[in-house]
Amino acid sequence: MGNSYLNLQPLNSAARLRDILKVSSGETTLRKVTPDSENCLAGESSINCVNDVVLQNVWLRLRGVESGEL
C-alpha cells in the first residue's frame, strides 16, 4: 500500500478568502493549487466556492508504490 499527502492550508486560506469576499451564491474559483515536490497532487487542483461551501477536487499520486493514483 502507498500513501499520499494533502496540505489543507490552501483550502483553509480559500475559506477565509470566501468570508472576506462575502461570496455566497453560484460557483466561484477562489484558488488553484499546482502539483510540486511539496504535495502529492497528480494534476492542478482548483478550490471553488459552490453555494457557500468551499470545495477542492483533488487527484492524488501515491508515494511508496510503483504506480497508482487516487
C-alpha atoms as one frame of an Amber mdcrd trajectory, in Angstrom:
protein
   0.000   0.000   0.000   1.144   3.511  -0.719   0.490   6.789   0.991  -0.340
  10.351  -0.017  -0.059  13.791   1.493  -2.539  16.643   1.059  -1.787  20.072
   2.528  -5.041  21.569   3.846  -3.593  25.080   4.282  -4.657  26.293   0.779
  -8.213  25.079   1.465  -8.250  26.882   4.820  -6.914  30.084   3.209  -9.578
  29.899   0.499 -12.305  29.519   3.142 -11.062  32.678   4.866 -10.929  34.438
   1.482 -14.574  33.457   0.884 -15.522  35.134   4.161 -13.594  38.296   3.260
 -15.097  38.499  -0.253 -18.555  37.508   1.043 -19.068  35.014  -1.798 -22.325
  33.134  -1.252 -24.196  32.165  -4.420 -23.228  30.480  -7.659 -19.806  28.971
  -8.320 -16.591  30.952  -7.875 -13.000  29.724  -8.228 -11.082  31.009  -5.218
  -7.661  29.459  -5.822  -5.698  26.982  -7.939  -3.062  24.663  -6.484  -0.393
  23.233  -8.783   1.485  19.958  -8.289   5.013  20.310  -6.921   7.540  18.466
  -4.771   5.738  19.572  -1.581   2.415  17.829  -2.322   1.168  14.595  -3.897
  -1.144  16.192  -6.455  -1.215  14.415  -9.814  -2.701  17.469 -11.552  -3.770
  21.048 -10.960  -6.477  21.351  -8.315  -8.964  24.194  -8.055 -10.651  25.362
  -4.872 -14.190  26.570  -5.550 -16.994  28.121  -3.577 -20.276  26.481  -4.618
 -23.416  27.796  -2.915 -21.459  28.993   0.151 -19.494  25.723   0.509 -15.733
  25.621  -0.175 -14.761  22.508  -2.168 -11.468  21.172  -3.518 -11.356  18.362
  -6.069  -8.013  16.566  -5.980  -6.269  13.815  -7.906  -3.554  12.368  -5.644
  -0.444  10.444  -6.649   0.535   7.614  -4.307   4.043   7.514  -2.848   5.956
   4.373  -1.982   4.430   2.267  -4.793   5.423   1.501  -8.372   2.309   3.220
  -9.731  -1.029   4.460  -8.522  -3.328   7.456  -8.283  -6.478   8.257  -6.292
